[in-house]
């Protein structure tokens, strides 16, 4: 991950977008105040850069929790569909390298690491769905257990028929409607 500090204008635009989303979706973070979230963000400029990358790629990050022990706020990608500028990616570097032809531009694990975020787990993905209906037309790679990955597979989720489904694919596969959702602690 690059240790990049945002320009003042980028920081102000991002904080404005995050504040608007925070106030519009209070059900995701009942009992939390924007002023304390903003203070935490301003004290962690490297995390602000990661949120900027989440926003820039279409993730629409928002606060979905607060860790009482550490004081950290937890952000998830909350875009209605999988983030548009993270689609058509295979799962990881090994999968990308295994493709001999028709390689996608990148892979989900490396892109997340470059952004300073992590892929949602299946449990986190299911928790996100309690805040609304996400991925009704798209799907999202989720962090895959190493035992499955060692056998060449990777996991993804979506929401169809008012139900969250977990599926598998070869890790080297990629689709125009599949991206990944990330999360970040600040």
Secondary structure as GFF3:
##gff-version 3
##sequence-region A 1 186
A	DSSP	alpha_helix	8	24	.	.	.	ID=ss1
A	DSSP	three_ten_helix	26	28	.	.	.	ID=ss2
A	DSSP	alpha_helix	34	42	.	.	.	ID=ss3
A	DSSP	alpha_helix	45	56	.	.	.	ID=ss4
A	DSSP	beta_strand	61	66	.	.	.	ID=ss5
A	DSSP	beta_strand	73	77	.	.	.	ID=ss6
A	DSSP	three_ten_helix	84	86	.	.	.	ID=ss7
A	DSSP	alpha_helix	93	98	.	.	.	ID=ss8
A	DSSP	alpha_helix	108	115	.	.	.	ID=ss9
A	DSSP	beta_strand	118	119	.	.	.	ID=ss10
A	DSSP	alpha_helix	122	128	.	.	.	ID=ss11
A	DSSP	three_ten_helix	129	131	.	.	.	ID=ss12
A	DSSP	beta_strand	139	142	.	.	.	ID=ss13
A	DSSP	alpha_helix	146	150	.	.	.	ID=ss14
A	DSSP	beta_strand	153	160	.	.	.	ID=ss15
A	DSSP	beta_strand	163	170	.	.	.	ID=ss16
A	DSSP	beta_strand	178	180	.	.	.	ID=ss17
A	DSSP	beta_strand	182	185	.	.	.	ID=ss18
###
